[in-house]
Amino acid sequence: MKRLRGIWLLPAIVALLVATASGSAQAKIIGLGENQTGSAKSFAFTAKAGHINTPDGSSLLFWGFADTSSGKVQFPGPTLIVKQGDTVTINLTNQLAEPVSMLFPGMTMTSSVKPVIPAGDRSQLTSLAPEAAPGGTQSYTFVADRPGTFYYQSGSNLPVQLRMGLYGAIIVRPSQDGSTRNVDISSHNLNDPLNPGVAATRWPFTRFVYNDSLADPVAENVSTGYDREYLFLVSEMDPKFNSWMEFEKDKVARPFDFSKWKANYWFINGRCAPDTMSPVNAAYLPSQPYNSAPLMHPGETVLLRFVNMGSDPHPFHTHGNHMRVVGEDGNPLSSSAAAGADLSWQAFTLTLQPGKSYDATFTWSGEKLGWDIYGHADALEPYEYIPDHGKIYTPNRPAVAGVAQAPAPPQALPVLLPTIEEGIFGMWYSGSPYMGSAGPLPPGEGGMNPFSGFFYMWHSHAERELTNYNIWPGGLLTMMGIVPWSATISSDDTYNQGM
């Protein structure tokens, strides 16, 4: 029986995000390497088979990489997090029935990169890199000499092994990380929490995508500084192909017709929605440890690390605000080393091309909405957009003969916002249709949303990719949560990617 989690769990998952944000939230990317000291990093991987679960109840065979110390194969493979200048060694053991190799696009290889050409016949190229034979091992070493977002993948039997899941992400942190650089935000008119009612002028960053100039002040549109980061590794599968791989006994006599390969599942970090928003290492997803559920405070800058390991382009849409693309394939969009991302550009929908990575920053403050997202007229919130503070919609009443009408207030808006009567009380009700407010709740209501927040979808703009084998909602979809500064977004290891 299919579980059909995608039909009814999406509203509950959104509420779960709100409920968990204050004690179990996560604002970092989980991976291997950050706990290793020194500039020489070493990892042991095993290529092996496993199964993944999808929200419509399917179980699909996949091939993936496992951290050998845990033995748990995962989809996608473990994320590697290293520092610029590190020398990285991967020792691969192959438990699959065919040779497997590893490629590291964008990295400077110091180990052999000799391709595999059987019997010297160049028309019979079988791998782009030295392979680990079935039951064998192979070692790869590279220097992570450029910061940014990268990936690794198999270099053998690419039509099969990439579709089966033999890939993962690499994050290289710049040497500049840890230094402080102030970005000029005076043009935003955001309330300074240390000086309420006065616009904040600087935002300090200590984390960066690339090595920017340390000049101060710095224009915001060239900064690669960020407060929180999230990984979005996207991919897709055709379940008919995975079934053929698992159950076809004579693949030579009955080969798979790749011209008919057609994706019907779409993944962010190895999960289809709504599982994208479930906790990291969820028990019912033993081979899919990573989630994708970003959280942020108003005014913060979030780094979005995109990697497309599929064969199709995916238009990723953030709604709300544009994202600023500051780098592609580990290359800063910069005219010079000291100029920052002066060639950056803004995207409302970013089309993720196969085999490419992108670094983009995103911020949200409720700026210039024309109404008060906090739904109040009392004290300013941290980094609230000052000019819209207290603005509400007051429609003109219809004219009545002989009855004087009060003039429309100067802050009247051309849209009708929901009133308290139009809201539906429930366990997640927080006292406001907007960002939320403190106060007594109706008897028997509330209690599951202690501080509220503003949640909305981030997703593929290709409608078909919002399904799990034609069951909606699902696929390449998650929720961004903007929570008040009173909500702590912690960095414990219970939850990942914002959960």
C-alpha positions as CSV (number, residue, x, y, z in Angstrom):
1,M,0.0,0.0,0.0
2,K,1.3,3.4,-0.9
3,R,1.7,5.8,2.0
4,L,0.8,8.9,0.1
5,R,2.5,11.2,2.6
6,G,2.6,14.0,0.1
7,I,-1.2,14.3,0.1
8,W,-1.8,15.3,3.7
9,L,1.5,16.0,5.4
10,L,2.5,19.2,3.7
11,P,0.5,21.5,6.1
12,A,1.7,19.5,9.1
13,I,5.3,19.7,8.0
14,V,5.1,23.5,7.6
15,A,3.8,23.6,11.2
16,L,6.4,21.2,12.3
17,L,9.1,23.6,11.0
18,V,7.6,26.4,13.1
19,A,7.3,24.3,16.2
20,T,10.9,22.9,16.0
21,A,12.7,26.1,15.1
22,S,13.3,27.3,18.7
23,G,15.2,24.3,20.1
24,S,16.2,21.9,17.3
25,A,17.0,24.2,14.4
26,Q,20.0,23.8,12.3
27,A,21.9,26.5,10.4
28,K,24.8,24.7,8.9
29,I,25.4,22.0,6.2
30,I,26.2,18.6,7.6
31,G,29.2,16.9,6.0
32,L,32.6,15.3,6.5
33,G,35.8,17.1,7.0
34,E,35.2,20.1,9.3
35,N,36.2,18.1,12.3
36,Q,39.6,17.1,10.8
37,T,42.5,19.3,11.8
38,G,45.4,20.2,9.5
39,S,45.6,20.8,5.8
40,A,45.7,17.1,4.8
41,K,42.2,15.6,4.8
42,S,41.6,11.9,4.3
43,F,38.3,10.1,3.7
44,A,37.4,6.4,3.1
45,F,34.4,5.8,0.8
46,T,32.7,2.6,-0.3
47,A,30.6,2.3,-3.4
48,K,27.6,0.0,-2.8
49,A,23.9,-0.5,-3.5
50,G,20.9,0.5,-1.4
51,H,17.3,1.5,-1.6
52,I,15.7,4.9,-1.2
53,N,12.1,5.7,-0.2
54,T,9.7,8.1,-1.9
55,P,6.7,9.8,-0.3
56,D,4.3,7.8,-2.6
57,G,5.5,4.5,-1.1
58,S,8.0,3.5,-3.8
59,S,11.4,1.8,-3.0
60,L,14.1,2.3,-5.6
61,L,17.4,0.7,-6.0
62,F,20.3,3.1,-6.1
63,W,24.1,3.0,-6.1
64,G,25.9,5.4,-3.8
65,F,28.9,6.2,-1.8
66,A,29.2,5.4,1.9
67,D,31.4,6.8,4.6
68,T,33.3,3.6,5.2
69,S,33.5,4.2,8.9
70,S,29.7,4.1,9.2
71,G,29.1,1.6,6.4
72,K,25.8,3.4,5.5
73,V,25.4,4.0,1.8
74,Q,23.6,7.2,1.2
75,F,21.9,9.2,-1.6
76,P,23.6,11.5,-2.5
77,G,27.0,10.6,-1.2
78,P,28.6,12.3,1.9
79,T,29.1,16.1,1.5
80,L,32.8,17.0,1.9
81,I,33.6,20.2,3.6
82,V,37.2,21.4,3.4
83,K,39.3,24.5,3.5
84,Q,41.0,26.3,0.6
85,G,44.5,24.9,0.2
86,D,43.7,21.5,1.8
87,T,45.1,18.3,0.2
88,V,42.3,15.8,0.1
89,T,42.6,12.0,-0.4
90,I,39.7,9.7,-1.1
91,N,40.3,6.0,-0.6
92,L,37.6,4.2,-2.5
93,T,36.5,0.5,-2.0
94,N,34.1,-0.9,-4.6
95,Q,31.4,-3.4,-3.5
96,L,29.5,-3.1,-6.8
97,A,29.6,-5.7,-9.6
98,E,31.2,-3.3,-12.1
99,P,34.2,-0.9,-11.9
100,V,33.7,2.5,-10.3
101,S,35.9,5.6,-10.5
102,M,35.7,9.1,-9.1
103,L,36.0,12.5,-10.8
104,F,36.4,15.9,-9.0
105,P,35.6,18.7,-11.5
106,G,37.3,22.0,-10.8
107,M,39.9,20.5,-8.5
108,T,43.7,20.2,-9.1
109,M,44.4,16.5,-9.2
110,T,47.7,15.3,-7.9
111,S,47.0,11.6,-8.3
112,S,46.7,9.8,-11.6
113,V,44.0,11.0,-14.0
114,K,44.7,8.5,-16.7
115,P,41.5,7.3,-18.4
116,V,40.7,3.6,-18.8
117,I,41.0,2.4,-22.5
118,P,40.8,-1.4,-22.7
119,A,43.4,-3.0,-25.0
120,G,44.5,0.4,-26.1
121,D,41.4,0.9,-28.3
122,R,40.4,4.5,-27.9
123,S,36.9,3.8,-29.2
124,Q,36.4,1.6,-26.1
125,L,36.9,4.2,-23.4
126,T,35.2,2.9,-20.3
127,S,36.2,5.4,-17.6
128,L,37.5,9.0,-17.4
129,A,39.6,8.2,-14.4
130,P,41.4,5.2,-12.8
131,E,38.9,2.7,-11.5
132,A,38.3,0.5,-8.5
133,A,37.5,-3.0,-9.8
134,P,34.7,-5.0,-8.2
135,G,36.1,-5.9,-4.7
136,G,39.1,-3.6,-5.3
137,T,40.3,-0.2,-4.2
138,Q,41.5,3.0,-5.7
139,S,42.9,6.2,-4.3
140,Y,42.4,9.8,-5.5
141,T,44.1,13.0,-4.2
142,F,43.4,16.6,-5.1
143,V,44.2,20.1,-3.9
144,A,41.2,22.2,-3.0
145,D,42.8,25.4,-4.2
146,R,39.7,27.4,-5.0
147,P,36.8,28.2,-2.7
148,G,33.2,27.6,-3.7
149,T,30.7,24.9,-4.3
150,F,31.7,21.8,-6.3
151,Y,30.8,18.1,-6.7
152,Y,32.3,14.7,-7.2
153,Q,30.9,11.9,-9.4
154,S,31.7,8.5,-10.9
155,G,33.7,8.6,-14.1
156,S,32.7,5.1,-15.2
157,N,29.8,3.9,-17.3
158,L,28.3,7.3,-17.0
159,P,24.8,6.7,-18.5
160,V,24.2,4.1,-15.7
161,Q,26.2,5.2,-12.7
162,L,25.2,8.9,-12.7
163,R,21.5,7.9,-13.0
164,M,22.0,5.5,-10.2
165,G,23.3,8.1,-7.8
166,L,27.1,7.9,-7.6
167,Y,27.8,11.6,-6.8
168,G,28.0,14.1,-3.9
169,A,28.8,17.7,-3.1
170,I,32.1,19.4,-2.1
171,I,32.2,22.7,-0.2
172,V,35.6,24.6,-0.1
173,R,35.7,27.4,2.4
174,P,37.8,30.4,1.5
175,S,40.9,31.4,3.4
176,Q,39.2,34.7,4.3
177,D,36.6,32.9,6.5
178,G,36.8,34.2,10.1
179,S,37.8,37.8,9.2
180,T,35.2,40.6,9.8
181,R,33.9,42.7,6.9
182,N,31.1,45.3,7.3
183,V,28.6,45.7,4.5
184,D,26.8,49.0,4.0
185,I,23.0,48.4,4.4
186,S,22.1,52.1,5.1
187,S,19.9,52.3,2.0
188,H,17.6,49.6,3.3
189,N,16.1,51.6,6.2
190,L,16.1,48.5,8.5
191,N,15.7,49.1,12.2
192,D,18.9,49.0,14.2
193,P,18.2,46.7,17.2
194,L,20.8,48.5,19.2
195,N,19.4,52.0,18.4
196,P,15.6,51.5,17.8
197,G,14.0,53.8,15.3
198,V,17.3,54.5,13.5
199,A,18.3,52.8,10.3
200,A,21.1,50.3,10.7
201,T,24.1,51.2,8.6
202,R,26.4,48.2,8.7
203,W,26.0,44.4,8.7
204,P,29.1,42.5,9.9
205,F,30.0,39.2,8.1
206,T,32.6,36.7,9.2
207,R,31.6,34.0,6.7
208,F,32.2,34.3,2.9
209,V,31.7,32.3,-0.3
210,Y,34.9,33.6,-1.9
211,N,37.8,35.8,-0.8
212,D,36.5,39.4,-1.1
213,S,38.3,42.6,-0.7
214,L,38.3,43.6,3.0
215,A,37.7,47.3,2.3
216,D,35.1,48.8,4.6
217,P,32.5,50.0,3.8
218,V,31.6,47.6,1.0
219,A,28.7,47.8,-1.4
220,E,26.2,45.1,-0.7
221,N,25.9,44.0,-4.3
222,V,29.5,42.9,-4.4
223,S,29.6,41.1,-1.1
224,T,29.8,37.3,-0.8
225,G,29.3,37.4,2.9
226,Y,26.5,35.4,4.5
227,D,25.1,34.4,7.9
228,R,23.7,30.9,7.2
229,E,24.2,28.5,4.3
230,Y,22.1,25.7,2.8
231,L,22.8,23.1,0.2
232,F,20.4,22.3,-2.7
233,L,21.7,19.3,-4.6
234,V,19.1,18.5,-7.2
235,S,18.6,15.3,-9.2
236,E,16.0,13.1,-10.7
237,M,15.2,9.4,-11.4
238,D,13.1,7.3,-13.8
239,P,11.7,4.4,-11.7
240,K,11.5,2.2,-14.8
241,F,15.2,2.4,-15.2
242,N,15.9,1.6,-11.5
243,S,13.5,-1.3,-11.7
244,W,15.3,-2.6,-14.8
245,M,18.6,-2.3,-13.0
246,E,17.3,-4.3,-10.0
247,F,15.1,-7.0,-11.7
248,E,16.3,-7.5,-15.3
249,K,18.3,-10.7,-15.3
250,D,19.7,-10.5,-18.9
251,K,20.6,-6.9,-19.5
252,V,22.6,-7.8,-22.6
253,A,19.6,-9.5,-24.3
254,R,17.1,-6.9,-23.1
255,P,19.0,-3.6,-22.8
256,F,17.4,-0.4,-21.4
257,D,16.4,2.1,-24.1
258,F,17.9,5.4,-22.8
259,S,16.0,7.3,-25.4
260,K,12.9,6.5,-23.4
261,W,14.4,7.5,-20.0
262,K,12.0,9.9,-18.4
263,A,12.2,11.4,-14.9
264,N,9.3,10.9,-12.6
265,Y,10.9,11.6,-9.3
266,W,12.8,14.8,-8.4
267,F,15.0,15.3,-5.4
268,I,16.6,18.0,-3.2
269,N,19.5,16.5,-1.3
270,G,18.2,13.0,-2.1
271,R,14.6,13.5,-0.9
272,C,11.3,14.3,-2.6
273,A,8.9,16.7,-0.9
274,P,7.5,16.6,1.7
275,D,10.3,14.4,3.0
276,T,12.7,17.3,2.1
277,M,11.4,18.9,5.3
278,S,11.7,16.0,7.7
279,P,14.5,15.8,10.2
280,V,18.0,14.8,9.2
281,N,18.7,11.1,9.7
282,A,14.9,10.3,9.8
283,A,14.5,6.7,10.7
284,Y,12.2,6.0,7.8
285,L,14.8,7.3,5.3
286,P,17.9,5.4,6.3
287,S,19.7,6.0,3.1
288,Q,18.6,9.6,2.7
289,P,20.1,11.5,5.6
290,Y,20.1,15.0,4.4
291,N,17.0,17.3,4.3
292,S,16.3,20.8,2.9
293,A,14.4,23.1,5.2
294,P,16.0,26.5,5.4
295,L,15.3,29.0,8.2
296,M,16.4,32.6,8.6
297,H,15.8,35.7,10.7
298,P,14.6,38.9,9.0
299,G,17.6,40.9,7.6
300,E,20.0,38.0,7.5
301,T,21.8,36.9,4.4
302,V,21.5,33.2,3.4
303,L,23.9,31.5,1.1
304,L,22.3,29.0,-1.3
305,R,24.7,26.4,-2.7
306,F,23.1,24.8,-5.7
307,V,24.4,21.7,-7.5
308,N,22.6,19.9,-10.4
309,M,23.7,16.3,-10.6
310,G,20.8,15.3,-12.9
311,S,20.5,15.3,-16.7
312,D,17.7,17.8,-16.9
313,P,17.7,21.6,-16.2
314,H,15.6,22.6,-13.2
315,P,14.2,26.2,-12.8
316,F,14.5,26.9,-9.0
317,H,12.2,29.6,-7.8
318,T,12.5,31.4,-4.4
319,H,9.4,33.6,-4.5
320,G,9.4,36.7,-2.3
321,N,12.7,38.2,-3.2
322,H,15.4,37.7,-5.9
323,M,18.5,35.8,-5.1
324,R,21.9,37.3,-6.1
325,V,24.1,34.8,-8.1
326,V,27.7,35.5,-6.9
327,G,29.5,32.5,-8.4
328,E,29.2,29.6,-10.9
329,D,31.2,26.4,-10.8
330,G,33.4,27.7,-8.1
331,N,34.3,30.8,-10.0
332,P,33.3,34.2,-8.4
333,L,31.5,36.5,-10.7
334,S,34.2,39.1,-10.3
335,S,36.2,41.4,-12.6
336,S,39.3,41.2,-10.3
337,A,40.4,39.4,-7.2
338,A,39.7,42.5,-5.0
339,A,36.4,43.6,-6.6
340,G,34.1,41.1,-4.9
341,A,31.2,39.8,-6.9
342,D,30.9,42.9,-9.0
343,L,29.6,40.9,-11.9
344,S,26.9,39.2,-9.9
345,W,23.3,39.2,-11.1
346,Q,19.9,38.8,-9.7
347,A,17.5,35.9,-10.4
348,F,13.9,35.4,-9.4
349,T,14.1,31.9,-10.9
350,L,17.5,30.3,-11.4
351,T,17.7,27.6,-14.0
352,L,20.1,25.0,-12.7
353,Q,21.9,23.4,-15.6
354,P,23.1,19.8,-15.5
355,G,26.6,19.4,-14.2
356,K,26.9,23.0,-12.8
357,S,27.0,24.6,-9.4
358,Y,25.9,28.0,-8.4
359,D,26.4,30.2,-5.3
360,A,23.7,32.7,-4.6
361,T,22.8,34.9,-1.6
362,F,19.3,35.7,-0.4
363,T,17.9,38.1,2.1
364,W,14.4,39.0,3.4
365,S,13.2,41.7,5.7
366,G,9.7,42.6,4.6
367,E,11.3,45.6,2.9
368,K,9.0,47.7,0.7
369,L,6.0,45.5,1.0
370,G,3.9,48.6,1.6
371,W,2.4,47.1,4.8
372,D,3.6,45.9,8.1
373,I,4.5,42.2,7.8
374,Y,4.6,42.0,11.6
375,G,1.0,43.1,11.8
376,H,1.4,45.6,14.6
377,A,1.9,49.2,15.4
378,D,4.0,49.0,18.6
379,A,7.8,48.7,19.0
380,L,9.9,48.1,15.9
381,E,11.3,44.5,15.5
382,P,15.0,44.0,14.8
383,Y,15.8,44.8,11.2
384,E,12.2,45.6,10.4
385,Y,11.7,47.9,7.4
386,I,11.1,51.2,9.2
387,P,9.0,53.1,6.5
388,D,6.3,50.4,6.6
389,H,6.1,50.1,10.3
390,G,2.5,50.2,11.5
391,K,1.0,50.5,8.0
392,I,-2.3,48.7,7.7
393,Y,-5.0,48.6,5.1
394,T,-8.1,50.6,5.8
395,P,-10.5,50.5,2.9
396,N,-12.8,53.5,2.1
397,R,-16.4,52.8,3.2
398,P,-19.0,53.1,0.5
399,A,-20.7,56.5,0.3
400,V,-24.0,56.8,2.2
401,A,-26.3,59.8,1.4
402,G,-26.3,62.3,4.3
403,V,-23.5,60.5,6.2
404,A,-20.1,62.1,6.5
405,Q,-17.2,59.8,5.6
406,A,-13.8,60.0,7.1
407,P,-11.1,60.5,4.5
408,A,-8.9,57.5,3.6
409,P,-5.8,57.3,5.8
410,P,-2.6,58.2,4.0
411,Q,-1.2,54.6,4.4
412,A,-4.2,53.0,2.6
413,L,-3.1,50.2,0.3
414,P,-4.5,48.9,-3.0
415,V,-4.8,45.3,-1.6
416,L,-7.1,43.9,1.0
417,L,-5.3,42.1,3.8
418,P,-6.9,39.4,5.9
419,T,-8.7,40.4,9.0
420,I,-8.9,38.5,12.3
421,E,-12.4,37.4,11.4
422,E,-11.1,35.8,8.2
423,G,-8.4,33.8,10.0
424,I,-9.0,30.2,11.1
425,F,-8.0,29.4,14.6
426,G,-6.1,26.1,15.1
427,M,-3.3,24.5,17.0
428,W,-0.7,26.5,15.0
429,Y,-2.5,29.9,15.4
430,S,-0.1,32.5,16.8
431,G,-2.5,35.5,17.2
432,S,-1.7,37.2,13.9
433,P,-2.1,36.5,10.2
434,Y,1.4,38.0,9.7
435,M,4.7,37.3,11.5
436,G,2.8,36.7,14.8
437,S,2.3,38.5,18.0
438,A,2.4,37.7,21.7
439,G,-0.9,37.6,23.6
440,P,-3.7,35.4,24.8
441,L,-5.1,32.9,22.3
442,P,-8.7,31.7,22.0
443,P,-9.6,28.9,24.6
444,G,-8.4,25.5,23.4
445,E,-6.4,26.9,20.5
446,G,-2.8,27.4,19.8
447,G,0.2,26.2,21.8
448,M,2.0,24.5,18.8
449,N,3.4,27.8,17.4
450,P,5.0,29.7,20.3
451,F,6.6,32.5,18.2
452,S,5.1,32.3,14.7
453,G,7.0,32.9,11.5
454,F,6.4,33.4,7.8
455,F,6.7,30.3,5.7
456,Y,6.4,29.9,1.9
457,M,7.4,27.6,-0.8
458,W,10.7,27.4,-2.6
459,H,10.4,25.0,-5.6
460,S,10.9,24.1,-9.2
461,H,9.0,26.3,-11.6
462,A,8.4,23.3,-13.9
463,E,5.0,22.1,-12.6
464,R,5.6,18.5,-13.3
465,E,8.5,18.5,-11.0
466,L,6.2,19.2,-8.1
467,T,4.9,15.7,-8.1
468,N,6.0,12.2,-6.9
469,Y,5.2,10.0,-10.0
470,N,2.2,12.3,-10.8
471,I,1.0,12.6,-7.1
472,W,1.0,16.2,-5.9
473,P,2.5,17.8,-3.9
474,G,6.0,16.5,-4.0
475,G,9.2,16.5,-5.9
476,L,11.6,19.5,-6.0
477,L,9.9,21.5,-3.3
478,T,10.6,22.8,0.2
479,M,9.6,25.7,2.5
480,M,11.6,28.7,3.5
481,G,10.8,29.9,7.0
482,I,11.5,33.4,8.2
483,V,11.2,33.4,12.0
484,P,11.4,36.3,14.4
485,W,14.7,37.1,16.2
486,S,13.2,35.8,19.4
487,A,13.3,32.3,17.8
488,T,16.7,30.7,18.2
489,I,18.1,28.9,15.1
490,S,20.7,26.7,16.7
491,S,23.4,24.5,15.2
492,D,23.0,21.2,17.0
493,D,23.3,17.9,15.1
494,T,19.7,16.7,15.6
495,Y,18.4,18.6,12.6
496,N,20.0,19.7,9.4
497,Q,19.5,22.4,6.7
498,G,17.3,24.6,8.8
499,M,15.1,22.0,10.6
